[in-house]
Amino acid sequence: MKSKRVVVTGGAGFIGSHLAEELAGLGHDTIILDDLSSGRLENTEGLSRISGVELIEGSVSDLSLLQEAFRDVHYVFHQAALPSVPRSIDDPLASHQANLTGTLRVLIAARNSGVKKVICASSSSVYGDTSTLPKREDMPPQPLSPYAVTKVAGEYYCQVFSRVYNLPTVCLRYFNVYGPRQDPDSQYAAVIPRFLRRLSVGMPPVIFGDGEQTRDFTFVSDVVAANILAAESDARGVFNIGGGKRVSVNRLAQLAIRLTGNNGIKPVHESLRPGDVRHSLADISRAGAFGYEPKYDLEKGLRETIRALV
């Protein structure tokens, strides 16, 4: 991709900051737009030394701000969201406003500003708890949480803006993304940062349920690559972005214990959380059409994540 002017919404967040860093490193004029409600300024510290990077503190709910930020922009990478299934169950209205209303305003601003393409972050949670594996993009959505509903509806808005307004859009359904900078302190933290935080102080990882539920874990660098490949290509529509392998939470705990040198620690189990699916696995063949191929298996990704914590 030749040097472009790009915007990363949620660019101070976990995934967004990695994406902004890669785009800026490739020589693109990169605008980070983040209201810092869940993103953190320290995630962008490495970008301060790169020319052509601008940080705008603001919300995707501010349409006039978006239209100003999107002026003369080629690509918008829309990562801003309130993450977490449990958070959305606790406060569905906040998830709706941030995730769905925010996405609609991003699309309106992109249309009005003549943006060439919008790449949106979606989620594997849209599939719900169907027993069919692997999950394919042509399967009907079965959301089990308000968070998943916002992601399905956001995809539909993207499809409509492509068809009605000829705004090219891509929605990437992320499967259990992990890596450096993922917040372990939130009560809604994902499983890997929670495990690593407890193990770093010699405490056992906590598993919700029996631990035999499976996930397709995806290292953040693979997600970054998928976003850039999707922008560079002629692709439109919905694509799964995963590691292409499923691992039980019990196996994840064993691997995390070994890699952190905590042999002898045993996980503890608590009751299953509402809204969690039993099994998840991505069919990533469709994304392969625009060149996506994961480079990190779980052990390699965990080693990178642990190294960043030291």
Stockholm file with secondary structure:
# STOCKHOLM 1.0

chainA/1-310         MKSKRVVVTGGAGFIGSHLAEELAGLGHDTIILDDLSSGRLENTEGLSRISGVELIEGSVSDLSLLQEAFRDVHYVFHQAALPSVPRSIDDPLASHQANLTGTLRVLIAARNSGVKKVICASSSSVYGDTSTLPKREDMPPQPLSPYAVTKVAGEYYCQVFSRVYNLPTVCLRYFNVYGPRQDPDSQYAAVIPRFLRRLSVGMPPVIFGDGEQTRDFTFVSDVVAANILAAESDARGVFNIGGGKRVSVNRLAQLAIRLTGNNGIKPVHESLRPGDVRHSLADISRAGAFGYEPKYDLEKGLRETIRALV
#=GR chainA/1-310 SS CCSCEEEEETTTSHHHHHHHHHHHHTTCEEEEEECSSSCCGGGGGGGTTSTTEEEEECCTTCHHHHHHHTTTCSEEEECCCCCCHHHHHHCHHHHIIIIIIHHHHHHHHHHHHTCSEEEEEEEGGGGTTCSCSSBCTTSCCCCCSHHHHHHHHHHHHHHHHHHHHCCCEEEEEECSEECTTCCSSSTTCCHHHHHHHHHHTTCCCEEESSSCCEECCEEHHHHHHHHHHHHHSCCCEEEEESCSCCEEHHHHHHHHHHHTTCTTCCCEEECCCTTCCSBCCBCCTTGGGGTCCCCCCHHHHHHHHHHHHC
#=GC SS_cons         CCSCEEEEETTTSHHHHHHHHHHHHTTCEEEEEECSSSCCGGGGGGGTTSTTEEEEECCTTCHHHHHHHTTTCSEEEECCCCCCHHHHHHCHHHHIIIIIIHHHHHHHHHHHHTCSEEEEEEEGGGGTTCSCSSBCTTSCCCCCSHHHHHHHHHHHHHHHHHHHHCCCEEEEEECSEECTTCCSSSTTCCHHHHHHHHHHTTCCCEEESSSCCEECCEEHHHHHHHHHHHHHSCCCEEEEESCSCCEEHHHHHHHHHHHTTCTTCCCEEECCCTTCCSBCCBCCTTGGGGTCCCCCCHHHHHHHHHHHHC
//
